[in-house]
Amino acid sequence: MRTVPSARSRSAFAASLILLVVAAMPAWAGAGRISPNGRPRGHSLVEWQRMYVEWLTTSSTNPLFTGACGEVVAGAYFLPASTGPDVRLECDVPVGVPVVVTPSGAFSEIPTYGADDAAVLADARATYAQLLSSSVTVDGAEVSLDGVFRDAGVYDVGPVEAGSFYDVLCEDLTPPCVVDFAPGDTVRLASLAEVLVLHPLTPGTHTVVLFDEFTFSGPLLLTAELHVHP
């Protein structure tokens, strides 16, 4: 399993893997979400989850290690995951773009947490089963998580970029690492997550709070001030 941010604790990108997909729809200042069965920007929640995990783990932005804000990927703004009990970010977000957030999730890759697809999928599911609680609030209003969980299965991410999570994580092969992934490599993994799509926020400053706790992680909290502007 992977639970942010250490080698053993990084399968739960859950540990606050935050995906807030603020889809491109009429601007609305509240915290209402788009139906989990919708296809904002033409993508399902499973597709958004896969793109987010790929960005989180193979992009040179490497927000899990650098503490950087998110960036626009595939027409949506990806906000990073929390890596501790009180992480705070202040980020600029272009108006009208989706902001992708998931309060909880887990990922496990071959060969660190299993030799084949079945093994890493079982590991990721076992990790996620240890979730105690999770929540999302936008401007103080809690957003329902009903129906937002998705099992994204097993898939490839990459190519690994220089300085990314997978490039730097296992350089010294500290257990459980068994492979030092290099730039250009493709990584096969399994992931599960709660994925939300919120109606776009109006221009101005909005506060997004993501919380989750696993039996192995303790409380993980991210508070992000998002400055939405043209």
N, C-alpha and C positions, 0 to 999 in steps of 0.2 A: 504494500500500500504506500501511497505518497501522501504526506501531510505537510503543508507549508509550515516553516521554510526549510527544515533540516532534511537530511537524507531519509531518515525513518519517518519524519513527520512532514510529508509533503504530498501524499496521495489525496488527502482531503484538501484539495484546492478548495475543498469544502471548507477546510479549516477556515474558510471564508472565501471561497472562490467567488468572487462577486461578478455577477453578470447582470447588468441592468440594461435591458434593451429598451431604450426609449425610442419607439419606432416613429417613423416619419408620418405623422398624422396631425390633424389640427391641434395647434398649441393649446395646452391646458395646464393650469398651474397646480392642480391637485396630484394625488398619487394614484389615480386610477390606472388599472392595467388593461392591456389589450387581451382578449380571450386567449388562453393557452393553446387553443386549437387554431388560432389565426396563423397567417404567414406574413408577418411584417417584412417589408422589403423583399418579399418572395421567398423567405426562408422559414422552415419549421423550427421549433425549439431545439430539436436534436441537431439540426444543421448549425444553429447559432452556438450551441454548446461545443460542437466540434471545432468550429472556427476560433472560438474563444480559448479553448484549451491549447490549440496549436499556437496561437499568439502568445499565451502565457508561458509556454514551455520552450518554444523554438525561436522567438523573436529576439533580436539584439537589444530591444528595449529592456528586457529582463526585469519587469517590475517587482518580481518576488525578491530579488537581491538588491536592486537599486533604489527602491522606494519611489520610483518615478510615477507620474500621473499616467493616465491612459492615452490612447491615440485612436484615430479613426481607421478602422479596418473594414473593408467591404461595405462602406457607407454607413457604418455605425461606430459610436464611441465606446470603446471597451475600457471599463474602469477596473483597476487592478484588485487583486484579492488582499484581504487583511493578513498580516503575518505576525500579529501580536495582540495583546489584550487592550491596547489603546492606540491604534494607528490613526493618524490624522493627515488628510490631504486637502490641498486647495488647488483646484484644477479649472482650466478654461475649456469650455465645451462649445463647439459651433452650434448655432441655433438650427433647429430642424432636423438634426441627425439622431438616429437611435442611440440610446446609451445602454449597453448590454450589461446586466447584473445578475448574479446568482448568489444567494446567501449561503448555500452549502453545496458541496460536491466532493468527488473523490476520483483520483486517477491512478492507475497502476500500469507500468510498462514492462515489456519483455526486454532483457532477461532478468531484470532486478527482482521482480515480484512474481515471476513465473516463466516457464519455458515455452508456453504456447498461448493461443487465444483463450482457451477455456480456463487456464490457470490464472491469467491476469484479470479476466472478467470476474472470476470467483473472488479474487483478492479485493478488487475494487468494491464489489458488492458487500463483502464482509466488513470492509472499512466503513462504508456508508451506513451500514446497519448499526454502527456505534454512535450515530448522531443522537444527541439528547434534545436539542432545540435549535431553532433558527428563526430569524425575523428580518424584515425590511421595513424601514420607515422613510418617508419622503416628506420633508417639511413638517415633521411631527406626527404625520398620519400613517398608521400602520397599513401595509399592503397585504392583502390575503395571499397566502401561499397555496391555497387549495388548487389542485390540478396542475401544478407547475413542475413536478418532478418528472425527469426523463432519464431513462437508461439509454445512453448513446452507443452502447456496444463496443466493439473492438475496431480500430481503424488506425491509419498511418498519419503521422504529423511530420512536418518538415518541408524543405530541408532545414536542418539545424543551422542557425546563424551564429557567427562568431560573437562571443560574449553572452549568449543566451543561457537560460536556466540549464538546459541539457548539456550545453558546451562546458560550463564551469562546474557543475554540481559534483561530478564524480572524477575530477582530475587526479585525485590521490587514491581513488578506488577504496575509500573508507567503506566498510560494510554498512548497509547491504549492497553497495555498488559492486558490480562485477564487470561493467563495461564503461570505458571513458568515451562517451559520444563525442564526435568531432564535427566541425563545420561541414555541411554537405550531407551528413547522415540523415536517414529517415528513421523515425522511432515509431514502433507499433505499441499502442496502449489501449486500455479500456477506460471509460469514464462514465460517471453518473452525476447528475446535478439538479438542483432546483433552478429553473430559468424563468425569469419574468420579462415581460415586455410592457413597459409603461407608456402611456400617452406622452408625447413630447412636452417638455417643460417650457414655460414662457421665458422670454429674456429676463435676466436678473440673476440673483443668487439663490440657490436651493441647497438644502442640506439632506444628504442621503446617509442613513445609518444602517450598516449591515452587521448582523450578529449571528454567531453560531457557536455551538459547543459540542465537542465529541468526548467520549469517555477518556480518550488519551490526550486531549489537547488543552483542556481548560477553556474558559471563555475567550473568544476572539471577536474583536470589535473594530470596525472601521468607520470613521466619521469623515465624510467627504463634502467639502463645500464646492459646489459646482457653479461657476460663473458662466451663464449661458448668454452668448452674445453673437451678433451677426459676424 
